[in-house]
Amino acid sequence: MPHSPARNNSQKSTADLHPDNCSPVNLWRQGFSFSHSALFRNAYTNLTLTEAIDAGVYANMRLSENLPTEVIHRDGKVSEFDYEIDESIAEVTANTSLGFLSLANMISDPRSRMQAILVVRGGKIVFEAYIGMRPWDNHVWQSAAKPLNGLLLHQLVEEGLVDLDHPVSAYVPDLQATVWEDVPVWSVLHQRSGLDVGELQYGQPGHPVTEFYQAAAGGPDVGPGSSYMESLKAVKKQAEPGTSYRYSSLNAWAVASICEHVAQKTFGELVSERVWRKTGMEGDALLGLSPKGESTAFAILSSRLRDFARFGVLFTPSWRSLATERVVPESYLSSVYAATRPEIFADDYMGKRINQGFGEIGTGQSYLWDAVLPDGDLYKMGRLGQALYISPSTDSVVVWFSAAYKNALWLHPFAREIVLQKMTGSRQLEYRAS
């Protein structure tokens, strides 16, 4: 989903972060009442999922009540996490939009909008807190779902079914005779397509980016003909592929469409078959659909927090604690690292925003990750502040769900600081996939 432009980390006013129609998320810790459920169902519009007022908190936790969905099925025995709680993680400090504060203070701050957080080290849960939801509640990942697209595409490349140098249109027939004929697959995988698909175009009437996101969020004000594919077909060229970084969900959806056409399966079925059913997930996930039934395979995926964390663990040495077979190919991390282009990272607002939170340390991006850090850590955020932070070299994962009002709250420094302050004692100087 579209993100807001970069903001500084200075402390925001209460009105900016927490308007009157945004209750503290701990109000929903035990679920929603009958009256609130009825109120929020009827309040849904095209903006509800991304504004994250009270009705948006509900919508992000009750996806199928507002949008058509596809079930991503789990199967078999649940891969239960062992616990080794480290209470000192609550003492980690970071500089955020709420100021410089500890994780414990951030969690208890009613403005934070963090609904749940979980930290895994060595395949074990070392920190877990549910502030505004229950452990069995699902929550939308928003754009933190995009690395799924990159992983599935990489699997297909490894199987010889996709060539990254071929144009997108070679795999998606509907995009033949469009600008996508000159766009190689690798360029959409790394958000360097050269097309006019940048997030900052969102809101411009009639622009393909605006039409695309309206189809994603649905609601009574969106027509039944709204289509992702039609939005992609209307896109225009802006630059040569590979020359600049432009974050875009349209690129991510093109990756998903390639996967669907090559495998001849829906994106939800691919995730179920290749990830979910192999990982001992504890719950089914849901994938949103456009009004025309297209997979919203770039943001609207909903799961439990522990299953979000299980996905992250697949990229660490502890993947064997969950999966019976390798889901992330051995070549994946080296491919991600080789494809980064730190020299163009700050071309886009997203790169600037990441640098603002993590520092200008030579970060790059590839495979639909927001940040590939010099120490090998990977980070992806979601539109409402959701976080997926993976540190292969310290065998740790940090995830959280959030409902930050209009994405005004920026807490992502905590994800990296948890690793830097509590995990780096175990960091290997050179990480090799095992």
KEKOL-888203 format. One line per 8 residues: number of its first residue (from 1); for each residue x negated, y, z of C-alpha. Coordinates in pm, 1 decimal, decimal comma. Example, Ala and Ser with C-alpha at 12.3 -4.5 7.8 and 13.67 -1.06 7.14 Angstrom:
! residues 2
1) -1230,0/-450,0/780,0 | -1367,0/-106,0/714,0
This chain:
! residues 434
1) 0,0/0,0/0,0 | -120,9/356,6/-52,6 | -350,5/503,4/208,5 | -379,8/860,3/327,0 | -678,9/1077,8/230,5 | -979,8/1089,1/458,4 | -940,3/1257,1/794,4 | -1199,6/1348,4/1051,7
9) -1231,0/1172,8/1385,3 | -1147,2/1477,5/1594,0 | -870,4/1423,6/1844,4 | -524,4/1464,1/1691,7 | -230,8/1636,6/1854,5 | 49,5/1427,5/1998,0 | 287,7/1568,8/1734,3 | 58,2/1451,7/1452,3
17) 25,1/1097,6/1584,7 | 342,2/1033,2/1776,9 | 652,2/1230,1/1667,7 | 983,0/1200,6/1848,8 | 1107,2/910,8/1634,0 | 799,8/699,3/1716,8 | 851,6/526,8/2050,1 | 547,7/373,1/2225,3
25) 509,3/29,0/2069,6 | 512,5/-141,4/2410,0 | 887,4/-78,6/2408,0 | 912,3/-368,5/2160,7 | 682,2/-606,0/2348,1 | 968,8/-845,6/2425,1 | 1138,9/-805,1/2088,1 | 1430,3/-592,5/1968,7
33) 1778,1/-567,8/2115,1 | 2091,2/-645,5/1915,7 | 2175,4/-275,2/1887,3 | 1824,4/-177,0/1777,9 | 1819,0/-456,0/1519,5 | 2145,6/-333,7/1367,7 | 2026,6/27,7/1372,2 | 1690,1/-42,9/1208,3
41) 1827,7/-278,3/943,2 | 2067,9/-10,0/826,6 | 1800,7/261,8/839,2 | 1569,5/93,9/585,3 | 1462,2/304,2/285,0 | 1176,0/298,1/36,1 | 955,2/485,2/285,2 | 1027,0/284,6/600,5
49) 743,4/31,8/566,9 | 477,5/299,0/521,7 | 597,9/574,8/754,3 | 604,0/345,4/1059,1 | 858,9/531,7/1263,2 | 1060,5/301,6/1491,6 | 1251,4/153,8/1196,2 | 915,4/94,2/1027,0
57) 781,5/-98,7/1324,7 | 1087,8/-320,6/1296,0 | 1051,9/-358,2/918,4 | 687,5/-462,6/946,8 | 786,3/-735,6/1192,9 | 1111,3/-844,7/1023,8 | 1006,8/-848,5/659,2 | 1272,8/-1082,5/521,3
65) 1557,6/-871,9/661,7 | 1480,2/-589,1/419,1 | 1297,8/-739,0/120,5 | 1320,9/-1059,2/-82,2 | 1038,6/-1292,6/17,9 | 861,4/-1614,4/-75,0 | 764,3/-1857,5/202,0 | 395,5/-1949,5/231,4
73) 425,6/-2291,5/389,1 | 200,0/-2439,2/655,3 | 162,5/-2814,8/701,6 | 9,8/-3071,0/934,3 | -139,3/-3035,6/1280,0 | -200,8/-2686,0/1415,3 | -570,3/-2599,9/1453,8 | -550,4/-2466,9/1807,7
81) -805,5/-2211,2/1923,8 | -1010,4/-2279,6/2233,8 | -1039,4/-1987,7/2476,6 | -1349,3/-1835,8/2635,1 | -1222,7/-1498,0/2753,6 | -1474,7/-1215,4/2785,8 | -1306,5/-938,4/2983,5 | -1598,9/-704,6/2919,0
89) -1480,1/-656,2/2560,8 | -1219,2/-419,3/2705,7 | -1511,1/-191,1/2801,9 | -1626,9/-139,9/2440,9 | -1617,1/229,4/2347,7 | -1566,9/405,3/2015,0 | -1502,8/749,7/1869,9 | -1157,1/756,8/1709,2
97) -871,7/990,2/1621,1 | -772,9/968,1/1988,4 | -1119,5/1076,1/2097,0 | -1404,0/878,5/2255,1 | -1253,4/608,2/2474,1 | -1273,1/246,2/2578,6 | -1077,6/-33,7/2417,0 | -878,2/-75,1/2739,3
105) -784,4/293,1/2740,9 | -698,2/285,4/2372,7 | -467,4/-13,4/2418,1 | -285,0/157,3/2704,8 | -257,4/494,4/2526,5 | 105,2/527,2/2403,6 | -17,7/709,7/2092,6 | -239,2/425,3/1972,2
113) 38,8/226,1/1799,6 | -176,5/-86,4/1821,2 | 62,3/-379,0/1859,7 | -178,7/-668,5/1914,5 | -552,2/-740,9/1898,8 | -755,7/-1060,7/1894,3 | -1131,1/-1127,8/1890,7 | -1290,3/-1460,2/1796,5
121) -1652,3/-1558,3/1864,0 | -1791,9/-1896,5/1769,0 | -1444,8/-2015,2/1674,1 | -1305,3/-1937,4/2022,2 | -1071,8/-1658,9/2126,8 | -1263,3/-1427,3/2358,7 | -1012,1/-1141,4/2377,1 | -638,9/-1126,2/2307,8
129) -373,2/-869,9/2393,1 | -12,6/-823,0/2280,9 | 99,5/-466,8/2339,9 | 395,5/-422,1/2107,7 | 489,5/-767,5/1982,9 | 508,7/-1130,8/2091,8 | 249,0/-1395,5/1997,6 | 499,5/-1574,1/1774,0
137) 613,4/-1261,0/1590,5 | 504,6/-1209,8/1231,6 | 365,7/-875,3/1116,9 | 287,1/-736,0/772,7 | -84,7/-723,6/691,0 | -38,3/-441,8/439,7 | -357,6/-399,4/234,3 | -560,1/-618,7/469,3
145) -414,1/-899,0/254,3 | -618,3/-800,5/-52,8 | -921,9/-1023,4/23,4 | -690,8/-1321,4/-31,3 | -673,4/-1219,2/-398,1 | -1049,3/-1201,8/-427,7 | -1093,3/-1538,1/-258,1 | -842,6/-1715,3/-484,1
153) -998,7/-1562,6/-794,6 | -1344,8/-1671,1/-681,2 | -1216,8/-2025,9/-634,3 | -1085,1/-2026,1/-991,3 | -1414,6/-1888,0/-1121,9 | -1601,8/-2165,1/-940,9 | -1367,5/-2418,5/-1100,0 | -1449,3/-2283,3/-1446,0
161) -1097,0/-2153,8/-1506,0 | -1175,9/-1780,5/-1512,5 | -1466,9/-1588,5/-1665,5 | -1528,5/-1255,5/-1490,6 | -1656,7/-1103,1/-1815,2 | -1336,3/-1171,9/-2007,6 | -1073,8/-896,2/-2028,7 | -774,8/-904,2/-1796,9
169) -546,3/-938,6/-2099,7 | -710,0/-1271,8/-2188,8 | -532,6/-1422,6/-1887,5 | -220,2/-1205,0/-1863,1 | -39,9/-1206,3/-2200,3 | 193,4/-920,1/-2105,1 | -109,9/-690,7/-2089,3 | -221,6/-756,2/-2445,8
177) -213,2/-449,4/-2671,5 | -263,2/-225,8/-2364,8 | -565,4/-56,3/-2206,3 | -622,2/-377,8/-2010,0 | -768,8/-535,4/-2325,7 | -1086,5/-336,6/-2255,2 | -1097,7/-400,7/-1880,1 | -1313,1/-696,8/-1769,1
185) -1192,3/-909,3/-1479,9 | -1493,7/-822,3/-1264,0 | -1404,7/-452,5/-1279,2 | -1059,9/-498,9/-1122,8 | -1200,8/-742,9/-867,5 | -1440,8/-471,1/-751,8 | -1203,0/-172,0/-788,5 | -1401,6/-23,1/-1078,9
193) -1154,2/-64,4/-1364,2 | -1195,0/288,7/-1499,5 | -816,7/323,5/-1520,1 | -596,0/600,4/-1382,1 | -472,0/389,8/-1091,6 | -613,2/573,3/-789,4 | -404,4/584,3/-471,6 | -403,3/963,5/-465,1
201) -170,0/961,3/-766,0 | 102,6/819,1/-542,1 | 394,0/1060,1/-516,7 | 341,2/1211,8/-861,0 | 683,0/1169,1/-1029,4 | 678,7/919,1/-1313,7 | 318,7/813,8/-1259,1 | 261,6/435,9/-1283,1
209) 112,0/435,4/-932,2 | 426,3/594,1/-787,2 | 653,3/353,2/-975,6 | 439,5/59,7/-863,6 | 467,3/140,6/-493,3 | 837,6/211,2/-513,1 | 885,4/-142,5/-643,7 | 676,8/-276,9/-354,5
217) 871,7/-116,4/-71,7 | 1218,6/-180,0/-214,2 | 1526,5/-42,0/-43,7 | 1866,7/78,9/-164,3 | 1710,4/372,4/-351,5 | 1505,3/148,7/-584,5 | 1659,2/9,5/-902,3 | 1668,6/-363,4/-980,3
225) 1446,4/-312,9/-1284,5 | 1145,7/-180,9/-1090,8 | 848,4/-389,3/-1199,9 | 478,4/-413,9/-1122,1 | 401,7/-539,3/-1471,7 | 576,8/-246,0/-1637,7 | 373,3/-10,2/-1418,5 | 49,2/-178,3/-1524,4
233) 144,3/-160,1/-1892,2 | 194,7/217,4/-1859,7 | -150,9/284,2/-1710,7 | -399,3/501,0/-1902,6 | -778,2/484,2/-1928,1 | -978,1/734,6/-1723,3 | -1341,4/621,0/-1752,5 | -1554,2/328,5/-1861,1
241) -1521,6/17,9/-1641,5 | -1785,2/-3,4/-1371,3 | -1880,0/363,6/-1366,3 | -1693,9/463,8/-1051,3 | -1506,8/325,5/-750,2 | -1132,2/392,5/-732,3 | -938,7/206,9/-465,2 | -608,2/78,9/-603,9
249) -345,0/-182,1/-530,5 | -278,3/-203,2/-905,0 | -623,7/-354,5/-952,2 | -553,4/-603,1/-674,1 | -221,1/-700,3/-829,1 | -393,6/-755,0/-1164,1 | -626,2/-1001,3/-987,0 | -326,7/-1183,4/-839,7
257) -153,2/-1193,3/-1176,8 | -461,3/-1352,7/-1332,4 | -455,5/-1620,9/-1063,2 | -85,7/-1689,9/-1117,0 | -114,4/-1716,8/-1494,6 | -424,1/-1937,1/-1487,3 | -291,2/-2174,5/-1220,7 | 71,5/-2151,8/-1340,2
265) 186,1/-2116,7/-980,7 | 322,9/-1827,4/-780,1 | 80,6/-1639,8/-559,9 | 260,9/-1762,7/-248,8 | 226,4/-2123,0/-360,2 | -144,0/-2068,8/-433,9 | -202,7/-1926,4/-85,7 | -9,9/-2214,7/69,1
273) -193,0/-2479,8/-131,9 | -544,5/-2335,7/-119,9 | -555,2/-2159,7/218,7 | -256,8/-2192,8/453,1 | -200,2/-2570,3/447,1 | -574,2/-2636,7/474,7 | -632,6/-2422,9/782,4 | -393,4/-2555,0/1045,0
281) -196,0/-2232,6/1059,5 | 61,5/-2225,9/1338,5 | 334,4/-2055,3/1137,4 | 464,1/-2008,8/785,8 | 381,7/-1673,5/630,4 | 603,9/-1458,0/411,4 | 515,7/-1278,0/89,3 | 726,2/-987,0/-32,1
289) 871,8/-980,9/-382,5 | 950,0/-691,0/-615,1 | 1308,7/-628,9/-732,9 | 1219,0/-840,3/-1038,9 | 1083,2/-1125,1/-827,9 | 711,8/-1051,1/-875,3 | 475,8/-1139,7/-590,0 | 372,6/-837,0/-384,2
297) 28,6/-990,9/-370,9 | -164,8/-689,5/-248,5 | -0,8/-588,5/79,8 | 334,3/-732,9/180,3 | 218,2/-1054,9/343,7 | 342,4/-1129,7/695,3 | 207,2/-1374,4/953,6 | 130,6/-1424,9/1321,2
305) -179,7/-1255,1/1460,1 | -356,0/-1583,6/1536,7 | -307,2/-1693,9/1175,5 | -451,1/-1360,6/1059,3 | -754,3/-1445,7/1273,4 | -768,5/-1801,6/1138,3 | -797,3/-1657,6/789,0 | -1092,6/-1448,0/904,8
313) -1267,6/-1745,3/1065,5 | -1276,8/-1919,0/726,0 | -1553,5/-1674,8/627,3 | -1771,7/-1760,9/929,7 | -1987,9/-2061,5/1025,5 | -1708,5/-2176,6/1259,3 | -1469,5/-2253,4/972,5 | -1502,7/-2623,0/1058,6
321) -1324,1/-2561,0/1388,6 | -1006,3/-2494,4/1190,2 | -1025,0/-2647,2/844,0 | -1092,5/-3004,4/737,9 | -1252,5/-2886,9/413,6 | -1427,1/-2573,2/295,6 | -1181,1/-2306,8/180,3 | -1432,0/-2027,0/115,0
329) -1684,7/-2158,9/-140,5 | -2051,4/-2158,3/-39,2 | -2122,7/-1910,4/-318,5 | -1862,8/-1659,4/-201,9 | -2061,5/-1442,9/40,5 | -2368,6/-1419,3/-181,4 | -2141,1/-1317,1/-469,1 | -1976,8/-1049,7/-253,1
337) -2311,9/-909,2/-143,0 | -2457,2/-910,8/-496,0 | -2161,7/-715,5/-637,1 | -2174,5/-416,6/-399,0 | -2262,2/-73,6/-538,8 | -2346,0/152,3/-241,1 | -2451,2/433,2/-474,3 | -2091,2/484,6/-595,4
345) -1913,9/397,1/-269,7 | -1841,4/759,4/-177,4 | -1691,2/835,1/-520,4 | -1346,9/757,6/-380,0 | -1163,3/882,9/-72,9 | -1165,0/531,6/72,8 | -1544,3/515,7/67,3 | -1565,5/856,5/231,2
353) -1320,8/746,9/498,2 | -1512,8/428,9/575,8 | -1840,5/623,0/596,3 | -1676,0/862,8/836,7 | -1590,5/580,9/1074,4 | -1889,4/348,8/1037,3 | -2154,3/605,5/942,1 | -2337,8/657,0/614,3
361) -2549,4/343,8/639,8 | -2554,5/216,9/281,8 | -2212,9/51,0/280,0 | -2070,7/-82,6/-44,9 | -1759,5/-272,9/-148,5 | -1661,6/-562,9/-371,6 | -1412,8/-851,0/-398,5 | -1135,2/-618,0/-273,1
369) -1302,7/-556,5/65,8 | -1297,4/-194,8/181,9 | -1648,2/-225,4/322,2 | -1938,5/-462,8/274,5 | -2186,9/-342,8/534,4 | -2567,2/-368,5/509,3 | -2576,5/-633,5/784,5 | -2334,9/-851,8/587,1
377) -2020,2/-771,7/784,7 | -1692,8/-736,3/590,8 | -1400,6/-505,2/664,5 | -1050,4/-456,5/526,8 | -786,9/-223,6/663,0 | -410,9/-204,6/615,5 | -191,3/96,6/548,7 | -69,9/120,8/909,1
385) -409,1/68,3/1070,1 | -422,0/-312,4/1053,4 | -778,2/-444,0/1071,2 | -965,4/-749,9/948,0 | -1335,0/-737,8/1043,9 | -1556,0/-1039,9/977,1 | -1916,6/-1077,5/1090,0 | -2059,2/-1398,2/940,0
393) -2401,0/-1348,2/1098,4 | -2257,9/-1325,5/1451,7 | -1984,8/-1581,4/1382,5 | -1717,5/-1338,4/1498,8 | -1386,7/-1193,8/1380,0 | -1183,4/-894,1/1499,1 | -820,3/-853,4/1390,9 | -532,7/-637,7/1497,9
401) -184,1/-535,2/1392,2 | -79,6/-173,4/1411,5 | 199,8/64,6/1314,0 | 21,6/399,8/1296,0 | 261,8/677,1/1197,6 | 193,5/764,4/830,8 | -155,1/616,0/876,8 | -255,5/928,5/1070,6
409) -436,2/730,2/1339,4 | -780,0/593,0/1258,4 | -904,1/331,5/1504,5 | -1125,0/119,0/1279,6 | -1455,2/211,6/1452,6 | -1347,1/-22,1/1733,6 | -1368,9/-323,8/1502,3 | -1736,3/-265,3/1430,5
417) -1821,2/-147,0/1781,2 | -1686,0/-469,3/1932,7 | -1933,8/-659,3/1716,7 | -2222,2/-415,5/1770,1 | -2177,9/-391,0/2146,8 | -2078,6/-750,2/2227,9 | -2188,3/-983,1/1948,4 | -2520,7/-868,7/1804,2
425) -2724,4/-1066,6/2053,3 | -2636,8/-1368,2/1844,1 | -2682,6/-1202,7/1504,1 | -2911,2/-1389,9/1267,9 | -3151,5/-1170,3/1074,6 | -3061,0/-1352,7/756,5 | -2725,5/-1521,6/723,7 | -2693,4/-1834,7/513,9
433) -2359,0/-2004,7/455,0 | -2345,3/-2339,8/630,2
